[in-house]
């Protein structure tokens, strides 16, 4: 859904469709302002001034060896920002210089083994500055092979490189009939649309997993595993974070024809049944791999985009190894904690920081531990008031009172906190929990379905008051379990900065 705005007609439809969730009552707007003011005590936002003739609609970011920051923009250029870690940036001390031009909508950027890599519509390109004059003089296609018809949905995202040096990209589904035109055979289906792809060193590009829709965010966690964010729509009841692994079917049906190809690592699941929830689809559809995390719609955004793993060693606060996810529609940042249960990823998401100037499309950690935010509305609709922006999020050193992690247990959950809790407020009466799932269907999106309140039998604080064990009834695999801890207080009597956590419980641990 995120990137449909290249056609004016569709953009107008998108604005109409999204008008309802973007309208806020005066009370809701005032509540948001209070939340932003509280968040700013712990994480401050700084904005980089952008020259008036530069439309810096960031679509990719990469740190270079000299500490400067490379920025891809959607209109086909790469720019370099000198000294991105500087304090109080101004026009006088901020310098942007153009490094490359003539690209076809680059939607990602990576620095790897002495060169920049970006994914254009039809290829992954390696760019080098061989004469060291600050401008790319070598453009080399190092991966291609997926087809492009001209349909405006046919985006290609990435690349990212995993610890083994393998390059990963994702390909948008075509989502609709290809355009008719001279020389194009409409009977020929485009190859590998809605797939993740990888290229191991010295090998050709290969398909990995199928069933993606518009996987605009691509990144790696602290263990070197590759994930993608995707968009609510057909077959996705809300927005998912999926683990890209060989043979996985993520759920979107448009990718299935390519599973008939001899080089497909994904087995065709057969005719997809109708009238299922995602919890039922996990049991009935062969090879279906549910998302590691569902982002409940509107509660944790409406269109997740680029994300980065916090590997700063404490420079960005108490959330080491967690993912920080840009949100397009609501122009904020969310946070994801992942764990493995029975060898598969699942975990929790939380709101983190609101109030960005524009839609947060790309994120990137700098060596100093601050987080760069590449923002662009791209003519679509977001709560951001600017068409584009470049901002930096920095931890102030103050420790927010947050749910640091939520971990699954055989009979409930273990919540770890960033500060000690007031154990007198940690009771089954002060914490509420419910679970719900989504429809797995060809129709667009889904409301929360089969919602049920969960009884908490025990709330057991740890001796150090930094964690709380919830013993519950009626846990359900395949359901989001929403924990509302707004009644909880820290030892100083303060409430949580963000009181809700959303755990996607695909599997209940056996021990």
Wavefront OBJ file of the C-alpha trace (Angstrom):
o trace
v 0.000 0.000 0.000
v 2.822 2.369 0.892
v 4.177 3.081 -2.559
v 1.094 3.374 -4.764
v 1.214 7.123 -5.141
v 2.968 7.398 -8.489
v -0.449 7.593 -10.114
v -2.372 10.730 -9.210
v -5.696 8.911 -9.281
v -4.536 6.330 -6.795
v -3.016 8.998 -4.592
v -6.381 10.715 -4.357
v -8.015 7.410 -3.470
v -5.373 6.772 -0.829
v -5.962 10.177 0.714
v -9.675 9.472 0.874
v -9.177 5.995 2.285
v -6.819 7.151 5.022
v -8.635 10.317 5.976
v -10.532 8.678 8.846
v -7.583 7.345 10.888
v -5.663 10.608 10.409
v -8.415 12.823 11.816
v -7.930 13.373 15.527
v -10.336 14.850 17.989
v -9.094 17.836 20.009
v -8.780 15.537 23.019
v -6.716 13.011 21.053
v -4.509 15.763 19.630
v -3.922 17.162 23.120
v -3.070 13.677 24.420
v -0.544 13.246 21.610
v 1.105 16.566 22.474
v 1.490 15.460 26.082
v 2.980 12.143 24.945
v 5.452 13.908 22.646
v 6.543 16.249 25.422
v 7.156 13.300 27.759
v 9.061 11.373 25.062
v 11.278 14.392 24.361
v 12.668 14.229 27.902
v 14.382 10.979 26.951
v 14.918 11.217 23.175
v 15.415 14.576 21.477
v 14.829 15.327 17.806
v 17.203 17.496 15.778
v 16.479 18.589 12.218
v 19.033 19.107 9.466
v 18.464 22.210 7.325
v 18.139 21.308 3.647
v 19.033 23.710 0.834
v 15.955 25.032 -0.930
v 16.833 23.487 -4.287
v 17.316 19.963 -2.891
v 14.254 17.747 -2.476
v 15.793 15.301 -0.040
v 13.184 12.510 -0.172
v 15.422 9.912 1.453
v 15.049 6.318 0.260
v 18.283 4.838 1.632
v 21.155 5.663 4.008
v 24.668 4.298 4.567
v 27.629 5.447 6.649
v 30.891 5.797 4.705
v 34.371 5.031 6.097
v 35.153 8.721 6.653
v 32.037 9.142 8.802
v 29.949 10.962 6.202
v 26.442 9.747 5.375
v 25.329 8.654 1.899
v 21.688 9.383 1.123
v 19.729 7.903 -1.777
v 16.697 9.893 -2.887
v 13.793 8.481 -4.809
v 14.282 10.758 -7.827
v 17.414 8.910 -8.830
v 20.342 10.512 -7.039
v 22.759 9.819 -4.196
v 23.987 12.669 -2.022
v 26.657 12.809 0.690
v 26.135 14.614 4.004
v 29.386 15.597 5.694
v 29.626 15.407 9.506
v 26.156 13.928 10.204
v 26.930 13.628 13.922
v 27.445 17.359 14.442
v 25.494 19.180 17.137
v 23.017 21.942 16.276
v 23.237 21.625 12.473
v 22.692 24.823 10.501
v 22.914 25.821 6.843
v 26.359 27.273 7.524
v 27.837 24.055 8.919
v 25.841 21.505 6.865
v 27.148 20.406 3.489
v 25.355 18.202 0.975
v 27.178 17.140 -2.216
v 25.879 15.024 -5.079
v 27.651 11.699 -5.597
v 25.575 9.925 -8.274
v 22.701 10.645 -10.627
v 20.627 9.024 -13.376
v 19.323 6.139 -11.252
v 15.816 4.705 -11.576
v 14.101 5.112 -8.213
v 16.721 3.671 -5.832
v 14.984 2.322 -2.714
v 17.869 1.328 -0.490
v 21.568 1.880 0.077
v 24.445 -0.092 1.591
v 28.218 0.281 1.937
v 30.051 -3.005 1.385
v 33.697 -3.769 0.625
v 34.676 -0.349 -0.654
v 31.580 0.533 -2.688
v 28.006 1.755 -2.419
v 25.197 -0.557 -3.513
v 21.658 0.480 -4.376
v 18.639 -1.344 -5.794
v 17.018 0.300 -8.780
v 13.813 -0.827 -10.456
v 15.544 -3.427 -12.607
v 18.949 -4.103 -11.049
v 21.259 -3.831 -8.072
v 24.001 -1.336 -8.909
v 27.484 -1.010 -7.444
v 28.870 2.533 -7.488
v 32.537 3.454 -7.125
v 34.527 6.674 -7.123
v 37.725 5.415 -8.735
v 39.469 8.779 -9.150
v 38.568 9.998 -5.628
v 36.998 13.257 -6.820
v 33.843 12.766 -4.741
v 31.641 11.702 -7.661
v 30.801 8.166 -8.785
v 32.433 7.289 -12.089
v 31.633 3.566 -12.203
v 28.076 2.176 -12.268
v 28.057 -1.623 -12.469
v 25.000 -3.904 -12.518
v 25.814 -6.776 -10.186
v 22.373 -8.417 -9.945
v 19.228 -8.462 -12.062
v 16.880 -11.014 -13.564
v 13.467 -9.982 -12.319
v 11.151 -8.548 -14.924
v 9.680 -5.040 -15.057
v 6.599 -4.109 -17.074
v 6.169 -0.502 -16.048
v 3.452 -1.164 -13.482
v 3.902 1.465 -10.786
v 3.880 -1.141 -7.988
v 6.997 -2.910 -9.230
v 9.410 -1.604 -6.631
v 12.661 -3.263 -5.652
v 14.085 -2.676 -2.158
v 17.532 -3.001 -0.643
v 20.135 -4.248 -0.582
v 21.357 -5.352 2.820
v 24.358 -7.594 3.465
v 24.280 -10.240 6.169
v 27.388 -11.211 8.209
v 28.356 -13.861 5.631
v 28.453 -11.219 2.884
v 25.236 -12.427 1.247
v 23.242 -9.658 -0.407
v 19.459 -9.529 0.094
v 16.697 -7.639 -1.730
v 12.901 -7.755 -1.787
v 10.559 -7.301 -4.756
v 7.148 -5.679 -4.583
v 4.168 -7.620 -5.899
v 2.708 -6.166 -9.080
v -0.727 -5.885 -7.405
v -2.987 -5.730 -10.426
v -2.822 -6.307 -14.150
v 0.307 -5.124 -15.977
v -0.152 -2.227 -18.402
v -0.859 -2.914 -22.046
v 1.733 -1.630 -24.422
v 3.633 -2.295 -27.608
v 6.073 -5.164 -27.254
v 4.736 -6.373 -23.902
v 3.068 -9.765 -23.704
v 0.337 -9.531 -21.069
v 0.083 -13.314 -20.980
v 3.609 -13.574 -19.614
v 3.653 -13.310 -15.851
v 6.403 -11.241 -14.270
v 8.989 -13.349 -12.483
v 9.697 -13.318 -8.737
v 7.231 -10.553 -7.862
v 6.466 -10.696 -4.118
v 9.663 -12.619 -3.323
v 12.788 -12.103 -1.276
v 16.034 -12.775 -3.143
v 19.652 -13.243 -2.130
v 23.028 -13.395 -3.838
v 25.747 -15.304 -2.040
v 29.349 -14.299 -2.830
v 30.300 -15.584 -6.266
v 26.804 -16.932 -6.975
v 23.840 -15.744 -9.072
v 20.763 -14.116 -7.568
v 18.416 -16.744 -6.110
v 14.831 -16.727 -4.781
v 14.444 -17.302 -1.034
v 10.873 -16.819 0.183
v 7.493 -15.985 -1.358
v 4.286 -14.227 -0.449
v 5.302 -10.599 0.136
v 3.134 -7.632 -0.814
v 5.013 -4.324 -0.485
v 8.063 -5.151 1.671
v 9.542 -1.668 1.876
v 11.605 -2.197 5.036
v 14.566 -4.587 4.891
v 17.135 -5.186 7.619
v 19.118 -7.520 9.850
v 18.840 -8.259 13.564
v 21.710 -8.678 16.020
v 22.021 -12.384 15.171
v 22.408 -11.726 11.443
v 18.935 -12.899 10.401
v 17.070 -10.903 7.740
v 13.599 -9.409 8.192
v 11.189 -7.250 6.194
v 8.250 -5.034 7.075
v 5.206 -5.282 4.841
v 1.906 -3.461 4.372
v -1.665 -4.240 5.335
v -3.790 -5.208 2.342
v -4.841 -8.350 0.521
v -3.877 -11.419 2.590
v -2.398 -9.240 5.360
v -4.988 -8.264 7.972
v -2.587 -5.706 9.434
v 1.087 -4.807 8.974
v 3.620 -7.612 9.524
v 7.305 -8.029 10.294
v 8.410 -11.245 8.562
v 11.546 -13.350 8.887
v 13.005 -13.997 5.429
v 14.196 -17.592 5.369
v 14.508 -20.197 2.611
v 11.240 -21.889 1.678
v 8.912 -19.649 3.677
v 5.493 -18.671 2.310
v 4.532 -15.377 3.957
v 0.915 -15.431 2.828
v 0.356 -13.194 -0.220
v -1.048 -15.224 -3.106
v 0.345 -13.154 -6.007
v 3.755 -14.808 -5.603
v 2.451 -18.376 -5.893
v 2.688 -18.901 -9.692
v 6.480 -18.700 -9.455
v 6.499 -21.608 -7.006
v 5.888 -23.827 -10.073
v 9.313 -22.893 -11.431
v 12.024 -25.563 -11.067
v 14.311 -23.210 -9.113
v 11.648 -22.256 -6.566
v 12.573 -23.105 -2.947
v 8.909 -22.699 -1.919
v 6.366 -25.458 -2.407
v 2.978 -24.440 -3.740
v 0.475 -24.737 -0.859
v -2.429 -25.629 -3.123
v -5.681 -23.710 -3.344
v -5.880 -21.200 -0.532
v -8.991 -21.771 1.595
v -11.486 -19.017 2.342
v -12.943 -17.818 5.611
v -9.883 -18.424 7.793
v -8.254 -16.394 10.498
v -4.475 -16.179 10.519
v -4.462 -18.537 13.498
v -6.362 -21.112 11.410
v -4.174 -20.482 8.364
v -1.135 -21.496 10.442
v -2.699 -24.936 10.896
v -4.312 -25.500 7.498
v -2.047 -23.967 4.816
v 1.058 -26.057 4.069
v 4.247 -24.036 4.463
v 2.522 -20.866 5.665
v 4.941 -18.954 7.910
v 3.171 -16.327 10.031
v 4.821 -12.978 10.750
v 7.186 -12.771 13.685
v 5.266 -9.676 14.776
v 1.958 -8.108 13.821
v 1.751 -4.311 14.230
v -1.872 -3.748 15.369
v -3.418 -1.305 12.934
v -3.504 2.339 14.083
v -2.356 1.305 17.573
v 1.237 0.795 16.375
v 0.990 2.590 13.059
v -0.558 1.953 9.669
v 2.454 1.544 7.373
v 5.806 0.366 8.805
v 8.869 1.071 6.677
v 12.636 0.945 7.150
v 14.110 -0.283 10.412
v 17.482 -0.555 12.130
v 18.826 -2.818 14.862
v 20.236 -1.074 17.923
v 23.829 -2.284 18.227
v 25.145 0.884 19.866
v 26.363 -0.674 23.113
v 24.077 1.443 25.283
v 24.502 4.747 23.438
v 20.805 4.711 22.451
v 19.438 3.785 25.843
v 18.324 0.501 27.399
v 17.005 -1.229 24.261
v 20.096 -2.984 22.902
v 19.509 -5.514 20.076
v 15.963 -4.274 19.457
v 14.579 -3.046 16.133
v 13.476 0.566 15.624
v 10.887 0.830 12.869
v 9.908 3.908 10.890
v 6.170 4.531 10.552
v 4.926 6.290 7.431
v 1.297 7.267 8.013
v 1.625 8.473 11.602
v 5.188 9.845 11.267
v 6.603 8.108 14.333
v 8.976 5.371 15.436
v 8.049 2.019 16.968
v 10.176 -0.562 18.757
v 10.322 -4.373 18.374
v 11.669 -7.033 20.729
v 12.222 -10.488 19.196
v 12.834 -13.875 20.762
v 12.918 -17.437 19.466
v 10.420 -20.049 20.622
v 10.910 -23.573 19.269
v 13.444 -22.158 16.822
v 11.075 -19.565 15.300
v 10.909 -15.812 15.849
v 8.065 -14.034 17.616
v 7.916 -11.028 19.864
v 6.407 -7.726 20.901
v 6.063 -4.230 19.490
v 5.669 -0.913 21.292
v 5.217 2.738 20.392
v 8.457 4.686 20.912
v 8.720 8.307 19.675
v 6.177 10.543 17.918
v 6.211 13.960 16.297
v 8.471 13.646 13.253
v 8.161 16.262 10.534
v 7.310 13.804 7.773
v 6.684 10.117 7.162
v 9.610 8.049 8.503
v 10.674 5.967 5.503
v 14.277 5.045 6.391
v 16.297 4.741 9.622
v 20.047 4.409 10.207
v 22.237 4.364 13.332
v 25.335 6.564 13.283
v 28.586 5.524 15.004
v 27.851 7.930 17.868
v 24.684 5.982 18.703
v 22.157 8.511 17.384
v 19.467 7.440 14.936
v 19.045 9.196 11.583
v 15.524 9.403 10.175
v 15.021 9.796 6.422
v 11.528 11.183 5.895
v 9.314 11.677 2.839
v 5.559 11.924 2.339
v 6.004 11.215 -1.379
v 2.668 12.914 -2.103
v 0.802 10.428 0.082
v -0.781 11.099 3.443
v 0.869 11.263 6.851
v 0.604 13.235 10.067
v 3.904 14.903 9.176
v 3.515 18.506 8.074
v 6.513 18.547 5.676
v 6.960 16.868 2.307
v 10.381 15.599 3.381
v 12.873 15.989 6.212
v 16.109 14.644 7.636
v 16.103 14.331 11.432
v 18.253 12.742 14.129
v 17.042 11.106 17.331
v 19.409 11.237 20.280
v 19.140 9.705 23.765
v 19.399 12.331 26.499
v 20.829 9.903 29.067
v 17.642 9.869 31.133
v 16.124 6.432 31.689
v 12.450 6.180 30.636
v 10.085 3.887 32.532
v 9.141 1.361 29.864
v 8.352 -2.277 29.314
v 11.788 -3.265 28.069
v 10.780 -6.727 26.835
v 7.827 -9.094 26.908
v 8.785 -12.780 26.846
v 6.457 -15.746 26.425
v 6.174 -18.378 29.149
v 4.170 -21.672 29.165
v 1.502 -20.111 31.391
v 1.787 -16.416 30.571
v 4.393 -13.710 30.088
v 7.457 -12.223 31.740
v 7.735 -8.443 31.449
v 11.105 -6.805 32.086
v 11.238 -3.102 32.883
v 13.824 -0.374 32.499
v 13.228 0.870 36.068
v 12.089 -0.754 39.290
v 8.339 -1.057 39.663
v 6.225 -0.248 42.693
v 5.291 -3.829 43.572
v 2.164 -2.623 45.339
v 0.737 -1.594 41.946
v 1.714 -4.889 40.295
v -1.511 -6.849 40.770
v -3.951 -8.654 38.443
v -6.364 -5.753 39.014
v -4.006 -3.060 37.652
v -3.037 -4.878 34.445
v -5.434 -5.847 31.671
v -4.874 -8.237 28.817
v -6.794 -9.312 25.740
v -6.055 -11.340 22.620
v -7.266 -11.088 19.040
v -6.309 -12.172 15.557
v -7.017 -11.163 11.959
v -8.782 -12.598 8.936
v -6.605 -14.280 6.342
v -8.402 -13.291 3.173
v -8.081 -11.954 -0.331
v -10.137 -8.913 0.641
v -8.238 -5.848 1.768
v -7.097 -5.845 5.419
v -9.031 -6.997 8.453
v -10.416 -5.697 11.726
v -9.358 -7.372 14.951
v -11.449 -10.552 15.197
v -12.223 -13.154 17.857
v -11.208 -10.734 20.607
v -11.256 -12.072 24.161
v -10.325 -10.739 27.580
v -7.595 -12.780 29.304
v -7.810 -13.541 32.990
v -4.590 -12.858 34.915
v -4.441 -15.196 37.902
v -1.156 -14.010 39.377
v 1.195 -11.045 39.021
v 4.556 -11.968 40.552
v 7.246 -9.266 40.830
v 10.885 -10.363 40.918
v 12.959 -9.704 44.071
v 14.754 -6.797 42.360
v 11.405 -5.357 41.122
v 12.737 -5.138 37.550
v 10.457 -7.813 36.129
v 6.913 -9.054 36.528
v 5.592 -12.546 35.870
v 1.989 -12.750 34.643
v 0.287 -16.125 35.071
v -2.695 -16.210 32.703
v -5.519 -18.376 31.427
v -6.481 -19.090 27.835
v -3.326 -18.168 25.892
v -3.958 -18.672 22.175
v -1.339 -19.409 19.487
v -1.736 -17.244 16.406
v -3.112 -14.298 18.368
v -1.789 -10.891 19.351
v -1.806 -10.564 23.140
v -2.214 -6.932 24.153
v -1.005 -5.989 27.636
v -2.300 -2.737 29.121
v -0.191 -1.846 32.165
v -1.439 1.714 32.593
v -2.150 1.050 36.259
v 1.467 0.135 36.987
v 3.851 2.631 38.627
v 7.593 2.799 39.146
v 9.103 3.097 42.624
v 8.870 6.898 42.395
v 5.159 6.715 41.593
v 5.418 7.532 37.868
v 3.478 5.802 35.078
v 4.923 3.995 32.088
v 5.915 6.227 29.194
v 4.033 3.825 26.901
v 1.603 1.614 28.761
v 0.734 -0.942 26.053
v 2.728 -3.818 24.603
v 1.584 -6.147 21.818
v 3.013 -9.673 21.773
v 2.457 -11.917 18.727
v 2.144 -15.383 20.247
v 2.717 -17.826 17.388
v 3.905 -20.565 19.743
v 3.469 -21.183 23.454
v 6.802 -22.301 24.959
v 6.872 -25.808 26.340
v 9.141 -24.817 29.223
l 1 2 3 4 5 6 7 8 9 10 11 12 13 14 15 16 17 18 19 20 21 22 23 24 25 26 27 28 29 30 31 32 33 34 35 36 37 38 39 40 41 42 43 44 45 46 47 48 49 50 51 52 53 54 55 56 57 58 59 60 61 62 63 64 65 66 67 68 69 70 71 72 73 74 75 76 77 78 79 80 81 82 83 84 85 86 87 88 89 90 91 92 93 94 95 96 97 98 99 100 101 102 103 104 105 106 107 108 109 110 111 112 113 114 115 116 117 118 119 120 121 122 123 124 125 126 127 128 129 130 131 132 133 134 135 136 137 138 139 140 141 142 143 144 145 146 147 148 149 150 151 152 153 154 155 156 157 158 159 160 161 162 163 164 165 166 167 168 169 170 171 172 173 174 175 176 177 178 179 180 181 182 183 184 185 186 187 188 189 190 191 192 193 194 195 196 197 198 199 200 201 202 203 204 205 206 207 208 209 210 211 212 213 214 215 216 217 218 219 220 221 222 223 224 225 226 227 228 229 230 231 232 233 234 235 236 237 238 239 240 241 242 243 244 245 246 247 248 249 250 251 252 253 254 255 256 257 258 259 260 261 262 263 264 265 266 267 268 269 270 271 272 273 274 275 276 277 278 279 280 281 282 283 284 285 286 287 288 289 290 291 292 293 294 295 296 297 298 299 300 301 302 303 304 305 306 307 308 309 310 311 312 313 314 315 316 317 318 319 320 321 322 323 324 325 326 327 328 329 330 331 332 333 334 335 336 337 338 339 340 341 342 343 344 345 346 347 348 349 350 351 352 353 354 355 356 357 358 359 360 361 362 363 364 365 366 367 368 369 370 371 372 373 374 375 376 377 378 379 380 381 382 383 384 385 386 387 388 389 390 391 392 393 394 395 396 397 398 399 400 401 402 403 404 405 406 407 408 409 410 411 412 413 414 415 416 417 418 419 420 421 422 423 424 425 426 427 428 429 430 431 432 433 434 435 436 437 438 439 440 441 442 443 444 445 446 447 448 449 450 451 452 453 454 455 456 457 458 459 460 461 462 463 464 465 466 467 468 469 470 471 472 473 474 475 476 477 478 479 480 481 482 483 484 485 486 487 488 489 490 491 492 493 494 495 496 497 498 499 500 501 502 503 504 505 506 507 508 509 510 511
